[in-house]
């Protein structure tokens, strides 16, 4: 089954394919959409299928009544090639049976000739958006599956065992990121399916879910690159980045995973944003671990996490607070130790906070914690500011 392996950029003009054996309707639709879309026209199903294979349009408008091969037969062929493409069936013969047959073969919509121009614009705009969302979702899910396969392959190699603890750290973090991907993709699947069922022009959260997927996938790729640099003994990658903007991006990457389990995440920033010099991928590992640990510690209802980024004279401070179960005094003594975890039964590896503290120390900072049982926990990440920035 065809999917767009080389998708158009999201800002490229969408493409509409019009399939109709009559010149008049084809030209009417071409003129109606030429300013906003790239419009392809075909006078037969065979010609339309040829254009579909070459151009990967975002929506098809196809007449039902055509000689040689009618629109229903064309719809069946399109669905063999692309299950995600929106197809709008068009006919001048209003017949309930024809409409029902089109829907059975997974037509996206059904309109009668002569059509209302305003209604046609609205319907096409909606279906173009839906096609692009479905294709984007499929690409991201395929990338997630590919990353999961790469991790499994690396874990199975003999040389991975020789990397020892460092390899386990990366596996831990990549699994955290893939957890975000899984949670966001599940929400996205429900959102898109709901929109498909209602076929309504309503605000959609699907774009936000896709943004979360893209951020998480980007982090996964960067971690794999960082792993390669480690094996090759390449120097640490340091860049300049804005503190508030960086922290907000990390929070957004975790937000939809939190929402999936009923947890509210808020972000506060204090002071004017400043640049920091450091390894943003490593520091993102720290914040992601802290927020995900907080999510796991929260109650099933009324769970709240507050992430605060504060700019001080000589340093920056990022805190992650939750209203969860808290940490006992005995466990507080060991939480930064490798292999210490209270979540062995749930797959915990006891590496997250150990990794986080090590990364912060490499950056010349500190990672501390305050906690009260049954009230909540706050982690404080402090990093020095450099005067020349």
Beta strands, then each sheet from edge to edge (+ up, - down):
strand 1: 15-19
strand 2: 38-42
strand 3: 59-63
strand 4: 86-91
strand 5: 109-112
strand 6: 239-242
strand 7: 263-270
strand 8: 275-278
strand 9: 303-311
strand 10: 315-322
strand 11: 366-372
strand 12: 376-384
sheet 1: 2+ 1+ 3+ 4+ 5+
sheet 2: 6+ 8-
sheet 3: 7+ 9+ 10- 12+ 11-
end
